[in-house]
Amino acid sequence: MKNGLFITFEGADGCGKTTQMSMLADYLKSKGYNVVLTREPGAKGLGEKVREILLNYDGEVSDRCESFLFLADRAQNIDIIVEPAVKEGKIVLCDRHIDSTVAYQGYGRGLNIERINMLNNLATNGRKPDLTFVFDIDVETSMKRVGKEKDRMESAGIEFHNRVRNGYLELAKQEPNRIKVIDASKSIDEIHKKVVEIISAM
């Protein structure tokens, strides 16, 4: 596997993506790779402030405003964290990225996907991940894993989250070389083994 990669982790809340990202980071570090962890929303610094608004603001947030906040956070993450690290030969692992906006705001909220793609392209300066993992799980299971304490996005309802799930699966059909779907109902170790198998082939 080469140095200087940008790998993203996607899926419903409670799918286990954050756990798998952490496990992959430990695996790569054990192999001698220099690894950087980040997330969207909430990349270190300014992004943490944006995340607080997006997930916990208790007033009304318009769908378009929500999208622009995610995009602003994304531009900051790409410019300040991702691109500099990749150029230095590091492997960047990111918890959520462009596909979350398409799945949640596009398929979930019903916003124009063509426009979202255009705005994503603007926010990332055309930079797409080298590899994206989508951890697929049924909505009922993901909601049980999240528990009773839900943030604003997690509280959107079953129908919304079903649309999000279907959105992720549709994206994977459109870009099979970049997006790899993994069955998140399996054990943590089984999922990690599959992640390692895929990344080792790069």
C-alpha positions as CSV (number, residue, x, y, z in Angstrom):
1,M,0.0,0.0,0.0
2,K,1.3,3.4,-0.9
3,N,1.8,6.4,1.3
4,G,-0.2,9.6,0.9
5,L,-3.8,8.3,1.0
6,F,-7.1,9.8,1.9
7,I,-9.6,7.2,3.2
8,T,-13.1,8.0,4.5
9,F,-15.5,6.0,6.7
10,E,-19.3,6.3,6.1
11,G,-22.6,4.9,7.3
12,A,-25.5,5.3,9.6
13,D,-25.0,6.4,13.2
14,G,-24.3,3.3,15.3
15,C,-22.8,1.4,12.3
16,G,-19.4,1.0,14.0
17,K,-17.4,3.2,11.5
18,T,-15.6,5.2,14.2
19,T,-14.5,2.0,16.0
20,Q,-13.3,0.5,12.7
21,M,-11.4,3.7,11.8
22,S,-9.6,3.6,15.2
23,M,-8.8,-0.1,14.7
24,L,-7.4,0.5,11.2
25,A,-5.3,3.4,12.5
26,D,-3.8,1.1,15.1
27,Y,-3.1,-1.5,12.4
28,L,-1.5,0.9,10.0
29,K,0.7,2.4,12.7
30,S,1.8,-1.1,13.6
31,K,3.0,-1.5,10.0
32,G,5.0,1.7,10.2
33,Y,2.6,4.1,8.4
34,N,2.2,7.7,9.6
35,V,-1.6,8.1,10.2
36,V,-3.7,11.2,10.7
37,L,-7.3,11.0,12.1
38,T,-9.9,13.6,11.4
39,R,-13.7,13.9,11.2
40,E,-16.6,15.8,9.6
41,P,-18.1,17.8,11.1
42,G,-15.6,18.6,13.8
43,A,-12.1,18.6,12.5
44,K,-9.7,19.9,15.1
45,G,-10.0,23.6,15.6
46,L,-12.7,25.6,13.9
47,G,-14.5,22.4,12.9
48,E,-15.3,21.6,16.5
49,K,-17.3,24.9,16.8
50,V,-19.2,24.0,13.6
51,R,-20.0,20.5,14.9
52,E,-21.4,21.9,18.1
53,I,-23.9,24.0,16.1
54,L,-24.8,21.2,13.7
55,L,-25.5,18.5,16.3
56,N,-26.7,20.4,19.3
57,Y,-28.3,23.8,18.3
58,D,-31.8,23.6,19.7
59,G,-33.4,26.2,17.4
60,E,-34.7,25.7,13.8
61,V,-32.0,25.1,11.2
62,S,-33.0,25.2,7.5
63,D,-32.0,22.3,5.3
64,R,-29.9,24.6,3.1
65,C,-28.2,26.2,6.1
66,E,-27.4,22.8,7.4
67,S,-25.8,21.8,4.1
68,F,-23.6,25.0,4.0
69,L,-22.4,24.5,7.6
70,F,-21.2,20.9,6.7
71,L,-19.6,22.3,3.5
72,A,-17.8,25.1,5.4
73,D,-16.4,22.5,7.9
74,R,-15.4,20.3,4.9
75,A,-13.4,23.1,3.2
76,Q,-11.5,23.8,6.4
77,N,-10.8,20.1,6.9
78,I,-9.5,19.6,3.4
79,D,-7.3,22.7,3.3
80,I,-5.9,22.7,6.8
81,I,-5.7,19.0,7.7
82,V,-6.2,16.5,4.8
83,E,-4.2,18.0,1.9
84,P,-1.1,19.0,3.8
85,A,-0.9,15.5,5.5
86,V,-1.4,13.6,2.2
87,K,1.3,15.7,0.5
88,E,3.6,14.7,3.4
89,G,3.0,11.0,2.6
90,K,0.7,10.4,5.5
91,I,-2.5,8.3,5.5
92,V,-5.5,10.4,6.5
93,L,-8.5,8.5,7.9
94,C,-11.7,10.7,8.1
95,D,-14.9,9.9,9.9
96,R,-17.6,11.1,7.3
97,H,-17.0,13.2,4.3
98,I,-18.7,14.1,0.9
99,D,-20.9,11.0,0.8
100,S,-22.5,11.9,4.1
101,T,-23.8,15.2,2.6
102,V,-25.2,13.4,-0.4
103,A,-26.8,10.7,1.6
104,Y,-28.1,12.8,4.5
105,Q,-29.0,16.2,2.8
106,G,-29.6,14.8,-0.7
107,Y,-31.3,11.5,-0.3
108,G,-32.4,12.1,3.3
109,R,-33.6,15.7,3.2
110,G,-34.5,15.7,-0.5
111,L,-32.2,18.5,-1.6
112,N,-31.0,18.6,-5.2
113,I,-28.1,16.1,-5.4
114,E,-26.6,17.6,-8.5
115,R,-26.2,20.9,-6.6
116,I,-24.8,19.1,-3.6
117,N,-22.2,17.4,-5.8
118,M,-21.3,20.8,-7.3
119,L,-20.9,22.3,-3.8
120,N,-19.0,19.3,-2.5
121,N,-16.6,19.8,-5.4
122,L,-16.2,23.5,-4.5
123,A,-15.6,22.7,-0.8
124,T,-13.0,20.0,-1.6
125,N,-11.4,21.8,-4.6
126,G,-12.2,18.6,-6.6
127,R,-10.4,16.3,-4.2
128,K,-12.1,12.9,-3.7
129,P,-11.1,10.2,-1.3
130,D,-8.9,7.4,-2.6
131,L,-11.1,4.9,-0.8
132,T,-14.4,5.0,1.0
133,F,-15.8,2.4,3.4
134,V,-19.6,2.3,3.8
135,F,-20.7,0.2,6.8
136,D,-24.2,-0.9,6.0
137,I,-26.7,-1.9,8.7
138,D,-30.5,-1.8,8.9
139,V,-32.0,1.3,10.5
140,E,-33.6,-0.5,13.5
141,T,-30.3,-2.0,14.6
142,S,-28.4,1.3,14.1
143,M,-31.0,3.2,16.2
144,K,-30.8,0.6,19.0
145,R,-27.0,1.0,19.0
146,V,-27.3,4.8,19.3
147,G,-29.5,4.5,22.4
148,K,-31.9,7.0,23.9
149,E,-29.6,10.0,23.9
150,K,-29.8,11.2,20.3
151,D,-28.4,14.3,18.7
152,R,-30.4,16.5,16.2
153,M,-29.4,14.3,13.2
154,E,-30.0,11.0,15.0
155,S,-33.5,12.1,16.0
156,A,-34.7,12.6,12.4
157,G,-36.8,9.4,12.3
158,I,-36.9,6.0,10.7
159,E,-38.1,7.0,7.2
160,F,-35.3,9.6,7.0
161,H,-32.7,7.1,8.0
162,N,-34.0,4.5,5.5
163,R,-33.6,7.1,2.8
164,V,-30.1,7.8,3.9
165,R,-29.2,4.1,3.9
166,N,-30.6,3.7,0.4
167,G,-28.6,6.8,-0.6
168,Y,-25.3,5.2,0.5
169,L,-26.1,2.0,-1.4
170,E,-26.9,4.0,-4.5
171,L,-23.6,5.9,-4.3
172,A,-21.7,2.6,-4.0
173,K,-23.4,1.4,-7.2
174,Q,-22.3,4.6,-9.0
175,E,-18.7,4.5,-7.8
176,P,-17.8,0.8,-7.1
177,N,-14.1,1.4,-7.5
178,R,-14.0,4.0,-4.7
179,I,-16.8,3.0,-2.4
180,K,-16.7,-0.4,-0.7
181,V,-19.8,-1.6,1.2
182,I,-19.2,-3.7,4.3
183,D,-21.8,-5.7,6.2
184,A,-21.8,-3.9,9.6
185,S,-24.0,-6.6,11.3
186,K,-21.0,-8.9,11.6
187,S,-18.6,-9.0,14.6
188,I,-16.1,-6.1,15.1
189,D,-13.2,-8.5,14.4
190,E,-14.8,-9.8,11.2
191,I,-15.4,-6.3,9.9
192,H,-11.9,-5.2,10.8
193,K,-10.5,-8.2,8.9
194,K,-12.5,-7.2,5.8
195,V,-11.3,-3.6,6.1
196,V,-7.7,-4.7,6.2
197,E,-8.2,-7.1,3.3
198,I,-9.5,-4.3,1.1
199,I,-6.9,-1.7,2.1
200,S,-4.1,-4.2,1.7
201,A,-5.0,-4.5,-2.0
202,M,-4.3,-0.8,-2.7
